[in-house]
């Protein structure tokens, strides 16, 4: 039976290297770059009784919110894990999970503002979590360890991301992510285009897009009026490097600011060349994703979670893996995003950007505290994390071997692709959240059509960032 050691350690290590390489390390919140309190021992218990977790009371009901929903490849893993935990503990979970998008992030923030936050939250540990950390509504890992010394003890503390607010660590990671380019190889074959590799450049990409367009297909599946996020990220990255990508520009006129402006103009060029769908400014992300899976568009830049969506599109019943059409799935592949300048194609966006938070609301409730800790420990155990990490990264101290026979062909292709990754750098948009992104995210249609100059849109966003 063919086995491969999971790439978790390699990928997480690459993430740390990319984060420490960043000149503005304070913005990354990385414990590796800031020193922080990574690896610090948990406070010793004063008594033998305190060294043990409090005894569980009667069954309790936990409200849990995660991003394991919709097309996320871990949605079913999460449902299965919840059922198993409920059966083991006798407790119950009220699941309020939803697909991650800007609406979901706004909902989470609003829940905290109105006192309706969940007991446990799997969420982003970058700027999106700043508001509820600043409000003291989630509990630091060190505080939890003062009462539960073994909490997250199976994790490498150096790989647990610290908050941008206070450099404390709050979220216990389960799985990391990567962003890369999915490919409909059937379209490439019909257009006479070779499968892109690790040395793929933007010039080659544009030449291939021209062939694909001439063959009657949309080269790029993207809804610029709905979800321009991935192109926004990589277009900026292509005008920087892993060492500088996580530095927020002071203004649109400085060196990094000009890289952002050029990135927006690079997207504008691709739009003007006709490489996006005709309805890219009005279509939803779901619609352009369907174009990709239905053989109407060739390339799709998205995250590792999209593997599950592609697999589901190749099943006659999206909820039943037994209905998978393996021949259809085999027509999809995943590769590196075309590079430019100092960024190699194999330098990808990725890392451990999310984790399980325990809210102060649950921690201060004697009936829920033990259950919340138990839930997070169960979902982040050595046995459970590999099921979620799959072809991504994790923070486990001891990454177990994974039997590749348990994975489908697209997951294995993803593993092979990630084995050749030269670096993983966090997403700068995670640091540049909220109103800062409106002028370039929501404003992407105005930028690509020339109604708003890229420099003006970037300047507006940076002004909002520095004045918040």
C-alpha positions in Angstrom: 0.0 0.0 0.0 1.5 3.3 -1.1 2.0 5.7 1.8 3.3 9.2 1.9 4.2 11.3 5.0 1.8 14.2 5.1 3.4 17.5 3.9 2.1 19.3 7.0 5.5 19.9 8.6 7.0 21.0 5.3 4.2 23.3 4.4 3.9 24.8 7.8 7.7 25.3 7.9 7.5 27.0 4.5 4.9 29.3 5.9 7.0 30.2 8.9 10.0 30.9 6.6 7.9 33.2 4.4 6.5 35.0 7.4 9.8 35.6 9.0 11.3 36.8 5.7 8.8 39.7 5.7 10.4 42.9 6.6 7.3 44.2 8.5 7.1 41.2 10.7 5.0 42.9 13.3 2.1 43.0 10.9 2.0 39.3 10.4 1.4 38.4 14.0 3.6 35.4 13.5 5.1 34.1 16.7 8.2 33.0 14.8 8.8 36.5 13.7 7.8 38.4 16.8 9.3 36.1 19.4 6.0 36.2 21.3 5.5 33.6 23.9 5.6 30.7 21.5 6.7 27.5 23.1 6.2 28.9 26.6 5.2 26.3 29.1 1.7 26.4 30.4 1.4 27.9 33.9 1.8 25.1 36.5 -1.3 24.1 38.4 -1.2 25.0 42.1 -2.8 21.8 43.2 -3.2 18.3 42.0 -6.9 19.0 41.6 -6.3 22.1 39.5 -4.0 20.1 37.2 -6.9 18.1 36.1 -9.7 19.4 33.9 -12.9 20.1 35.8 -15.2 17.1 35.9 -17.9 17.2 33.3 -21.4 18.0 34.5 -24.6 17.0 32.8 -25.1 17.1 29.0 -24.9 20.6 27.6 -25.7 22.3 24.3 -22.9 24.1 22.5 -23.5 26.6 19.7 -20.7 26.2 17.2 -20.0 28.2 14.1 -17.4 27.1 11.5 -16.7 27.6 7.8 -17.1 23.8 7.2 -20.2 24.2 5.0 -21.2 24.2 1.4 -18.4 23.2 -1.0 -15.8 23.1 1.7 -14.1 19.7 1.3 -14.3 19.2 5.1 -18.0 19.8 5.4 -18.8 16.1 5.7 -15.7 15.5 7.9 -17.0 18.1 10.3 -20.5 16.7 10.4 -19.1 13.2 11.1 -16.8 14.5 13.8 -19.6 16.4 15.5 -21.8 13.3 15.6 -19.0 11.3 17.0 -18.2 13.8 19.7 -21.9 14.1 20.6 -22.1 10.3 20.9 -19.0 10.1 23.0 -19.9 12.9 25.4 -23.7 13.0 25.5 -23.5 16.7 24.7 -25.3 18.4 21.7 -24.1 20.8 19.1 -26.2 23.6 17.5 -24.4 24.0 14.2 -24.6 27.5 12.7 -21.8 27.0 10.1 -21.8 28.7 6.8 -19.7 29.1 3.7 -17.0 31.7 4.2 -17.5 34.9 2.4 -17.8 38.6 3.3 -21.4 38.2 4.3 -20.4 35.4 6.7 -17.6 37.5 8.2 -20.0 40.4 8.7 -22.5 38.0 10.4 -19.9 36.8 12.8 -18.8 40.3 13.7 -22.4 41.4 14.2 -23.1 38.4 16.4 -20.2 39.4 18.7 -21.4 43.0 18.8 -24.9 42.0 19.8 -24.0 39.4 22.3 -25.2 36.5 20.1 -21.8 35.0 19.5 -21.4 31.2 19.5 -19.7 29.1 22.2 -17.0 27.9 19.9 -16.0 29.5 16.6 -13.8 28.2 13.8 -12.7 31.5 12.2 -9.9 33.5 10.7 -7.1 34.6 13.0 -6.0 37.6 11.0 -7.6 41.1 10.9 -11.1 39.6 10.6 -10.9 38.6 14.3 -9.5 41.9 15.6 -12.8 43.3 16.7 -13.9 40.6 19.0 -10.4 40.1 20.4 -10.2 43.8 21.2 -13.5 43.5 23.0 -12.2 40.6 25.1 -14.8 38.2 23.8 -12.5 35.2 23.2 -10.1 33.4 25.5 -6.4 33.2 25.0 -4.9 29.7 24.8 -2.6 30.5 27.7 -5.5 31.3 29.9 -7.2 28.1 29.0 -4.0 26.2 29.7 -3.9 27.6 33.2 -6.9 25.4 34.0 -6.4 22.7 31.3 -2.7 22.2 30.9 -2.9 19.8 28.1 -5.0 22.1 25.9 -3.5 22.1 22.3 -0.4 20.4 23.7 -0.2 18.3 20.5 0.4 21.5 18.5 3.7 23.2 17.7 3.2 26.5 19.4 5.5 28.2 16.9 3.0 27.5 14.2 0.0 28.8 16.0 -0.6 32.3 14.7 -0.7 35.1 17.2 -3.3 37.9 17.2 -2.5 41.2 15.5 -4.1 42.9 18.4 -2.0 41.7 21.4 0.3 39.0 20.1 -1.5 36.4 22.1 -2.6 33.1 20.7 -6.3 32.4 20.6 -7.2 30.0 17.8 -6.2 26.3 17.7 -5.6 25.4 14.1 -7.0 22.2 12.5 -6.0 22.6 8.9 -4.1 25.0 6.8 -4.9 26.2 3.3 -3.3 27.0 0.0 -4.4 28.9 -3.1 -3.5 27.7 -6.5 -4.8 27.3 -10.0 -7.3 24.6 -11.0 -7.3 23.4 -14.6 -9.9 21.9 -16.9 -7.5 19.7 -18.9 -10.1 18.8 -21.4 -10.3 22.4 -22.6 -6.5 22.7 -22.7 -6.3 19.6 -24.9 -8.9 21.0 -27.3 -7.1 24.3 -27.5 -3.7 22.8 -27.9 -2.3 24.1 -24.6 0.1 22.2 -22.5 -0.5 21.6 -18.8 1.2 24.5 -16.9 4.2 23.6 -14.6 6.3 25.1 -11.8 8.0 27.6 -14.2 4.8 29.0 -15.7 4.9 32.8 -16.4 2.3 35.4 -16.9 3.5 35.8 -20.5 3.0 32.1 -21.1 -0.4 32.3 -19.4 -1.6 35.1 -21.7 -0.4 33.3 -24.8 -2.3 30.2 -23.6 -5.4 32.3 -22.8 -5.4 33.6 -26.4 -5.4 30.0 -27.7 -8.2 29.0 -25.4 -10.3 32.1 -26.3 -9.8 31.3 -30.0 -11.0 27.8 -29.4 -14.3 29.2 -28.1 -13.9 28.9 -24.3 -13.5 31.4 -21.5 -9.9 31.2 -20.4 -10.5 32.3 -16.8 -13.4 31.4 -14.5 -13.9 34.4 -12.2 -16.7 36.7 -11.1 -14.8 40.0 -10.8 -18.0 41.7 -9.7 -18.6 39.2 -6.9 -15.4 37.5 -5.7 -12.2 39.1 -7.2 -10.3 38.1 -4.1 -7.9 35.5 -5.5 -6.9 37.5 -8.6 -6.5 40.6 -6.3 -4.1 38.7 -4.1 -2.0 37.1 -6.8 -1.9 40.1 -9.0 -0.4 42.1 -6.1 1.9 39.2 -5.2 3.1 39.1 -8.8 4.5 42.6 -8.4 6.2 41.9 -5.1 7.9 38.8 -3.6 7.4 36.5 -0.6 9.6 38.8 1.4 7.4 41.9 0.9 3.9 40.7 0.3 2.7 41.0 3.8 3.7 44.7 4.1 0.8 47.1 3.9 1.8 50.1 1.8 1.9 53.5 3.5 0.3 55.0 0.4 -0.3 54.4 -3.2 2.8 56.2 -4.2 5.4 54.2 -2.3 7.1 51.1 -3.8 4.6 48.7 -2.3 1.7 50.9 -3.1 2.8 51.0 -6.8 3.0 47.2 -6.7 -0.7 47.2 -5.6 -1.6 49.6 -8.4 0.2 47.6 -11.0 -1.6 44.5 -9.7 -5.0 46.1 -10.3 -3.9 47.2 -13.8 -2.7 43.7 -14.6 -6.3 42.4 -13.9 -7.6 45.3 -16.0 -5.4 44.1 -18.9 -6.7 40.6 -18.7 -10.2 41.9 -18.7 -9.5 44.1 -21.7 -8.0 41.1 -23.5 -11.3 39.2 -23.0 -10.0 36.4 -20.9 -12.7 36.5 -18.3 -16.3 35.4 -19.0 -18.5 37.9 -20.8 -20.6 38.3 -17.7 -17.7 38.4 -15.2 -18.9 41.8 -13.8 -22.5 40.5 -13.1 -22.1 36.8 -12.5 -21.8 35.2 -9.1 -18.9 33.1 -8.1 -21.1 30.0 -8.1 -22.0 30.7 -11.8 -18.4 31.1 -12.9 -17.4 28.0 -10.9 -20.1 26.1 -12.8 -18.6 27.3 -16.0 -15.4 25.7 -15.0 -16.8 22.4 -13.9 -19.1 22.2 -16.9 -16.3 22.6 -19.4 -16.8 26.2 -20.4 -13.8 27.9 -18.7 -10.3 26.6 -18.4 -8.6 28.1 -15.4 -9.8 28.8 -11.8 -7.7 30.4 -9.1 -9.2 29.4 -5.7 -8.3 27.7 -2.4 -7.7 24.2 -1.3 -11.3 24.0 -0.1 -12.4 24.1 -3.7 -11.2 20.5 -4.2 -14.4 19.3 -2.5 -16.5 21.5 -4.7 -14.9 20.1 -7.9 -15.3 16.5 -6.6 -18.9 17.2 -5.7 -19.6 18.5 -9.2 -18.3 15.2 -10.5 -20.8 13.2 -8.5 -24.4 12.5 -9.7 -25.4 13.1 -6.0 -23.1 15.8 -4.5 -23.7 14.4 -1.1 -22.9 10.8 -1.9 -19.2 10.0 -2.7 -20.2 6.6 -4.0 -21.7 8.4 -7.1 -18.4 9.9 -8.2 -17.7 9.9 -11.9 -13.9 9.1 -11.7 -13.4 9.7 -15.5 -14.9 13.2 -15.2 -12.8 14.0 -12.1 -9.7 12.9 -13.9 -10.2 15.8 -16.4 -9.4 18.3 -13.6 -5.9 19.2 -12.3 -4.3 21.8 -10.1 -1.1 23.7 -10.6 0.8 26.8 -9.7 -0.5 30.4 -10.4 1.5 32.0 -13.2 4.4 34.0 -11.9 6.0 37.3 -12.7 9.1 39.1 -11.7 10.5 38.1 -8.3 7.6 35.7 -7.6 8.0 32.2 -8.9 4.9 30.4 -9.9 5.6 27.9 -7.2 5.5 30.6 -4.5 1.9 30.3 -3.3 -0.4 31.9 -0.9 -1.2 29.7 2.1 -0.7 28.9 5.8 -2.7 28.3 8.9 -5.1 31.3 8.9 -8.0 29.8 10.9 -8.6 28.0 14.1 -11.0 27.2 16.9 -11.7 30.1 19.3 -13.5 29.5 22.7 -15.6 32.5 23.5 -15.6 34.3 26.8 -19.3 33.6 26.9 -18.8 29.9 27.0 -15.7 30.1 29.2 -17.6 32.0 31.9 -20.4 29.5 31.9 -19.6 26.7 34.3 -21.9 24.4 32.5 -20.3 25.0 29.1 -16.6 25.5 29.9 -15.6 21.9 30.0 -17.7 21.0 27.0 -16.2 23.8 24.9 -12.6 22.6 25.8 -13.5 19.0 25.1 -15.0 19.9 21.7 -11.9 21.8 20.5 -9.6 19.1 21.8 -11.6 16.5 20.0 -11.6 18.4 16.7 -7.9 19.2 16.9 -6.7 15.8 18.1 -3.8 13.9 16.3 -6.5 11.5 14.9 -8.8 14.2 13.7 -6.5 16.8 12.2 -5.2 14.6 9.4 -8.7 14.1 8.1 -9.2 17.8 7.8 -5.6 18.8 6.7 -5.6 16.2 3.9 -3.5 17.9 1.2 -2.9 21.0 3.2 -0.9 22.0 6.3 -1.3 21.5 10.0 0.5 22.5 13.2 0.7 19.0 14.7 4.0 18.2 16.4 3.9 14.7 15.0 2.2 14.5 11.6 1.1 10.9 11.0 1.5 9.0 7.8 -1.3 9.2 5.3 -2.5 6.4 3.1 -2.9 8.0 -0.3 -5.3 5.2 -1.3 -7.8 6.9 0.8 -7.8 10.0 -1.4 -9.3 10.7 -4.8 -7.3 11.6 -7.9 -7.6 15.3 -7.5 -6.5 15.3 -3.9 -3.4 13.3 -4.9 -2.7 15.7 -7.7 -2.9 18.5 -5.1 -0.5 16.7 -2.8 2.0 16.3 -5.7 1.6 20.0 -6.6 2.2 21.1 -3.0 5.3 18.9 -2.7 6.9 21.3 -5.3 5.9 24.5 -3.6 8.9 26.8 -2.9 7.2 29.0 -0.3 3.9 29.7 1.4 3.0 33.3 2.2 0.0 34.4 4.1 -2.8 36.4 2.4 -2.3 40.1 2.7 -6.1 40.6 2.4 -6.4 38.9 5.8 -4.5 41.9 7.2 -6.4 44.4 5.0 -9.9 43.7 6.1 -13.3 45.4 6.3 -13.9 48.8 4.7 -10.3 48.9 3.5 -11.1 46.5 0.8 -14.2 48.1 -0.6 -12.6 50.3 -3.1 -10.7 47.5 -4.8 -12.9 44.5 -4.0 -16.4 45.9 -4.6 -14.8 48.5 -6.9 -13.2 45.9 -9.2 -15.7 46.4 -12.0 -15.0 50.2 -12.0 -11.3 49.6 -12.1 -11.2 47.1 -15.0 -13.6 49.2 -17.1 -11.6 52.3 -16.5 -14.3 54.2 -14.7 -12.0 54.5 -11.7 -8.2 54.7 -11.9 -6.4 51.9 -10.1 -4.2 54.3 -8.3 -7.2 56.2 -6.9 -8.9 53.0 -5.8 -5.8 51.7 -4.0 -5.2 55.1 -2.4 -8.8 55.1 -1.0 -8.4 51.7 0.5 -5.0 52.5 2.1 -6.4 55.7 3.5 -9.2 53.7 5.1 -6.7 51.3 6.5 -4.4 53.8 8.1 -7.3 55.9 9.5 -9.2 53.1 11.1 
